[in-house]
Amino acid sequence: MDLWACPAVVTGAASGLGAETARYLAEAGAKVAVIDI
């Protein structure tokens, strides 16, 4: 998947599914903002 420069916001990105989703999107080229508390 080519997501070059597409913005993405991932909540719950500290661990688990959120972390894997953020990693996948970043590797696909998206500009990723991660959020967790």
C-alpha positions as CSV (number, residue, x, y, z in Angstrom):
1,M,0.0,0.0,0.0
2,D,1.4,3.4,-0.9
3,L,0.4,6.1,1.6
4,W,3.2,8.6,0.9
5,A,2.5,11.8,2.8
6,C,-1.1,10.8,3.8
7,P,-1.9,12.0,7.3
8,A,-3.0,9.4,9.9
9,V,-3.9,9.8,13.6
10,V,-3.7,6.5,15.7
11,T,-5.2,6.5,19.2
12,G,-4.1,3.9,21.7
13,A,-0.7,3.6,20.0
14,A,1.4,2.8,23.0
15,S,1.0,-0.9,22.6
16,G,-0.9,-3.7,21.0
17,L,-3.1,-3.2,17.9
18,G,-2.6,0.6,18.0
19,A,1.2,0.3,18.0
20,E,1.1,-2.2,15.1
21,T,-1.3,-0.1,13.1
22,A,1.0,3.0,13.6
23,R,4.0,1.0,12.6
24,Y,2.3,-0.4,9.5
25,L,1.1,3.1,8.4
26,A,4.5,4.6,8.9
27,E,6.3,1.9,6.9
28,A,3.7,2.5,4.1
29,G,4.8,6.1,4.0
30,A,2.0,7.9,6.0
31,K,2.8,10.8,8.2
32,V,1.6,9.3,11.6
33,A,0.6,11.1,14.8
34,V,0.3,8.7,17.7
35,I,-1.8,9.4,20.8
36,D,-2.1,7.6,24.1
37,I,-2.4,8.5,27.8
